Amino acid sequence: MLSLLKSLLRSAAILLLVSFATFCLMFGNGTGIARAILGYQATEADVQRKVVNLGLDRPLFVQFGDWLVNAVTGNLGESFFTGQTVTSALSTRVPVTLTLVILTLILTLILSVLLGVAAAVYGGWLDKVLQFVAVLGAAVPPFIIAIALVFMFAISIRLFPATGYVSPDRSFSGWILSVTLPVVALLIGSVASAASQFRGAVLDALSKDFVRTLRARGLKESHVIFRHVLRNAGGPGLTVLSLQTLGLLGGAIFVEQVMALPGMGQMANQSAQQGDVPMVMGTVVVTIIIVLSVNFLGDLANSVLNPKARTR
Amino acid sequence: MLTLGMTADIQGWDPGVQPSYQGWSADAVWDSLLRCDKTGKPEASLADKWEFSADQKTATLHLREGVKFSDGTPVDAAAVKTNAEYYATAGGASSRWAGITVTTPDTQTVAISWPAPNPLLALRMCESKIATPASIQGKKFDVPVGSGPYVLDVANTTRGSVYTFTKNDSFWDSSRFPYKKLVLKVLEDETAAVNALKTEQIDGTMVSSATLEEAKGAGENIQTLKGSSTTRLLITDHLGEKIPALGNLDVRKAMNMVFDRNAMSEKLYQGHASPAFQIFREGSDAYIPDMKDPYPFNVDEAKKLMEKAGYADGFTLQIPTMTGQNHETLMPYITQQLAQINIKVEQVALSGPNAIAELLSGKFPVPLWQLGNYGESLQDISDYVLKDGIWNVSHQPDANVDALWATVLSGSDTERKQAQQDLNKYVTEQAWFVPMAYMDRFYASNPKVDVQESSDFSGLHPLLRDFK
């Protein structure tokens, strides 16, 4: 309970620090933001009026304090450019990105465990192929894979849509079709790296004395691998998986761009270029919450698998 | 259904801050007081009769009878007054509407007056987007309410991604918009846009020369918009206040002589451009058809001019660069050619929210930009030549320009056209610009959609009414 509380406090501190750092980075000067909103034709007086209207003429700490107080009550403000509330923008953007990340994480977990165990246990050509694919998967960025997939499966063979996202409440089959290529684009690199981590951890566990003892007791090999070896190897693998969440969110930005998916990545990219402070802050806060939650869940799963981890 | 790709998201639904570039969403929901053709000449729209005063200060508009906003309220003189007064302070268009006064002699007549003669009254009327007074007074810009050919379908719209519109059958010119449904998709990445076009997810999008062949190869129709943009250096520090050398005509001439415009068109633009010797669009009033190359490519001659001016050792010039402006292709050539006369170019990358403010601040007196040319050259003169022009970033006075502009303001039609050509001649002789190439722009569309011409007076893309 105490460790849980400590973990939550640590997460809150990280959230606060990163939010403040982002706010400082985005702060820039109010005149530039107002000019970007109003465009080339605006007069200087209008620009100055806009600066005051948006409260951008106030000291940095005052602005951040206001933002923080509102954010705690769930009000993340409105876009400087479109007037849309940040929560409303996030309500359409977050599901898209989360869909990509969660589906990719689940599939990565299943595939990387299977591939990692198979490569470690059987070795030989399977192991060599996995290592080759791992290097290749890590070397080729997801957006290049996305471009290739779109060319192959959306343009040459029109199996999937080239762009866009369909919400599952509109059409379930449309949703499956719209997320397949982006998820596969993210999955290749993610599986490649996680599977080789699982492979290494399984190999390590296989060399331990307890495995020899279990085998000597005549336990079935599948029982030894899936009950005991995997439990020991699961910790490092899960840690890698939770760390990958950040990489997946980063990869999603580019995949969303290439396939025109209306996710958080696209919103963050566009808002940051414009200097749309409330929108950027909204995406940053949600991103940190996602990353911290996944890491927290990773720690939790690790402690379930490995009792030693609970005592730390 | 007509589905178009947009390379950038819209900036929300404030009628006072609407860009004309890819402004299909605004054209869908709002109607304008007048409608301009591709040369900037006005046609009837919300106003079916109009007159501009002889002193070019006042536009008097007689509004079409019986027109209503989509919420059922009438489009009357009071509504137009509210809109016009809002533009004067809204921001985006405020410098163009600053200081106006509006009178409404009756419910269907409105007179909008500028404090000084304004030869661009027609363009201002065409740019206006008339929204309901209620939305403007309450600053409620969540959902646009206008009297345009389409109505926003909020339920099928996701901001930043897809905007869906249904046809407004009570629109006064409904037959000109044959599509029952209009969908605008935000596709910022050009590869994504071309992929969407090839797989018929969209019916049309802007394409650059980089993806032109791919779109052609996929059997798309290509509309080439010629001469609507000129690549140019804008030498705005004519008085040499920031960089003394720029105040010397010989230096400005020398800067013009180090660029091989034919080679640029062929090599840098891969044949998708033609050499430019002036900054105005062919066919516009200021354009001089028989103008020969006033500064033929001649590096030796340019060096002599620099020597004569006392700047044989050159000087340093900071030129701002921004992504999406083709600077990565242009800047190496510009840098190399100016170096031949010992002008050292330092590139200053501008990005983020301050970029536009810095660009227009005058801190960099010689921007390099691919700027549009209007069908109405008065707008070019207003933006690029006049002292307060937004792109004349150093804003330095010039008595000759003022005198010629005075003729534009008070002369007859013939005198006005002549004054524009004289202005063109003057800025060319004074080498205020280094025009290099008229770059082609391309609009790619599904062959099933009929879009034969672009009636946009900026010449940058087809308008909604061009899709048949």
Interface residues (C-beta under 8 A of the other chain):
Chain A: G28 N29 T31 G32 I33 R35 A36 I37 L38 G39 Y40 Q41 A42 T43 D46 V47 R49 K50 S79 F81 T82 G83 Q84 A89 T92 R93 I147 V150 A154 I155 R158 P161 A162 T163 G164 Y165 Q257 V258 M259 A260 P262 Q266 M267 Q270 A272 Q273 Q274 G275
Chain B: D9 I10 Q11 G12 W13 D14 V17 P19 T89 A90 G91 G92 A93 S94 S95 R96 A98 F141 D142 T158 R159 G160 S161 V162 K185 V186 L187 E188 D189 T191 A192 A193 N195 A196 K198 T199 Q201 S351 G352 P353 N354 A355 I356 A357 E358 L360 I390
